[in-house]
Amino acid sequence: MGKGRLIFRRLACVSLRMLLRLFTHLEIKGLENLPQGGPLLVTFNHLAHLDGPLLIAAFPWPVEGIALADLYRVPITGQFLWLYGTIPVHRDQFDREVIRRALRVLAEGKVLALAPEAGMSLTGALRRARPGAAYFALRSGAPILPVAISGTEKMYSEWRRLRRPRLTVTIGRVFTLPPCEGASRTRRQRLTEATEEIMRRIAELLPPGYRGVYG
């Protein structure tokens, strides 16, 4: 990673924390569950464009992220993702380069964050997740940190009313998935089960109205 990107990340983290203190009421629960660092796979529910920056500001260690390539075209958000250096993934496309880069992050003992739903929820409630997070966890053996976010879906409407939105980040306990063994059919079944387990852990941290299909 270049020196310029490292500097940007440090400045971004400090700036985000300052902005959140000024313009939101942010509550972070479960800080005692944070491990010392990676390798670690952070999985979270996705409500708004600012979920990723929120997590970057909330955590004490650098975070690598995977983001939809579509977001790079969103004003401000896209520029931030590009400067920060997230891993872009195209919707509904299998990309070996994304898999290679993500597994390398975990192999190097770093922290990787992604939303298993692979996109924002339009209702605020959890929708059926895709198997990407479970695949990375099973392939790498990395511990998983479930994180629940609430309130970011109301940020823009609250700001328009000149109010400071109430945001909550709830950090769950780290857990690991047992290794995947057996025939290909068994591995596919294990991937489905692992995805359900990851989402169940996130759902347990959310208020009932946010749990959606995992309620």
N, C-alpha and C positions, 0 to 999 in steps of 0.2 A: 504494500500500500504506500502511495506517495506521501511525502511530507505535507503537501498542501491539503490532501484529503484528511489527514490526521488532525491538522490544525482546524479545519472546518468542523470536524466532528466534535472537537472539544468546545469550540465556540458555540456550535449549535446546541450542545447539551446545556451549557450555562445559560444561553439565551432562552431556551425553551423553559427551563425551570423558572427563570425570572418572569417570563410572560404568563406562565400558568399561575404563579402567585398573584400577579397583578389582575388578571382578567378572568380567573375562575376560582371556584371553591373546590379545591382538589383534596380528596381524602384517599390515602393509601393504606390499605389494611393488609395484614399478614407479612409485614417486613421481616418478622422473625423467621419466616420460611425461606428467605433468600439464601442460596448457597454462596460459597466464596467466589465462585466463577464457573467456567465451563470445564469440560464440554457440557453443554446444556441446550435443550430444545425448548424454547418458550412458545406455548400455544395459547391463543387468545381468541375471543369472539370479536367480530369486526362490525362496527356500527357506523363509522365515519372516516373521512380521509385523514383526520388528525389522530387516529388511534396509534399509528406507528410512532409518530413524534412524541406522543404522550408516554409511551413505554420507554422510549429512549431517555426521556427526562426522568422517569420514575426509577430506573435501575441504576445501581452504583457502578456497573461495569459496561464496557463497550458492547454493543449489540449489532450483529449482522442481520440483515433482513431480506426477505423475498417479497417482491411487490409485483402486482400485475402491470404489464407493459402499458396498458391503457392509462394508468395513473400518471405516466410520464407526460401525458398531454394535458393534464389538469394544471391550470395556472397556480403558481406558487408551490403546490404539492409536487408537481413534476420536477421543478427546478431543485427542490430540496432533495428528492430521491436521487436525482442524478449527481448532485454535489456530494451527498452523503455516501453514495456508492452501494446501493442495494442491488440485489440480484433480480433482474427483470425476468418475468415468466409470461408467456403468451397464453391466454385463456384457451382451454381445451386442446392444447398442443403438447405432445410428448417431446421433451427437450433434454437430451443427454447432457448437454453442457450445464444446464441448471442443476441437474442431479449431481454432477461431478463437483460443481462449485459448492453446493450445499453440504455434501458429505465431507468435502475438504475442510470447510469451516469447523465442523464437529471433530474431525480427525486432528485438527490443530489445537483442540482444547478451547475453542471459542464458544460464544453464545449465538445461537441462531433463533430468530423469531419469525413465526408465520401464523397466519390464520387458517385453520383447517377447512373453513367454509369456502376458501378461495374467492372471496368477494364480500362486499358489504351486504348486510341484511337490510332489506327495504322496510321491514316491519319492526325492527329492533329485537326480534326474537330469533333464537338459534334456528338455522335451517340445516338440512342434511349436509354433512361434511364430506369432503373428498379424502382419498387415502394418502395424500402426499405426506402429511406430518407423521402418520403411523409408519409409512415406508421408511422415512429418514430415521425414525427412532429404532425400528427393527434392524435396519441395515447397519447403523452405527453403534447401537447399544447405549446411546447417550441417555441420561436421565431427562425426564420431561417436567417442566414447570408449568402447571395450568394457571392461567390468569384470566380474570373476568373484568370486563369494562362496562360501566353503565354511565349514562348521561351525555356521552359525546354526540348522540344522535339529536340532541336538543341544543347543541352549542350555538349554531347559527341563529336559530329563532330567538334564543335568549339574548344574544348579543344585539339583535335588531331591536329588542325591547330595552336595551341598555341595562341588562341584568348580567350578573356573573353566574354562569351555569354551574351547577353542582355536579362534579365528576367523581366517580369512585373507581379505583383500581384495587381489586381484591386478589391477593397472591395466595395460591394454594400450596399444598405440600408437594415436594418433589417425589416423583415415583418413576419406576422403570418397568418396561415391558419384558416378559420372558422371551428368550430367543426363539425365532421361528424355525421350526424343523419339520421334516417330512416331505411328502410329495407336493407337487405344484398346487393341487386342489386344496390341500391342507394349508399351504402358505397363503393362498387367496382368502381362505376362510379366516385365518389368523389376522390378516390385514384388515378385514372387515371388523373383526372383534376388537382389534387394537384401536381402530378409529372410533368405535362406539365408546371404548373405555376413556379415551382422551376427551371426547365431547361430554361424557357423563361427569368427568372431573370438573370441567369448566362450568357445566350447568349447575352443579352443586354450589358453586360460588356466587351464582347470579340470583337476583330476586325472581320469584316465580314467573312474573310477566315476561321475563327475558328468555326463558328456557325453551320455548318453542317446541320443536319435535323431540327434544330430549327432556321434556318436562314429565 
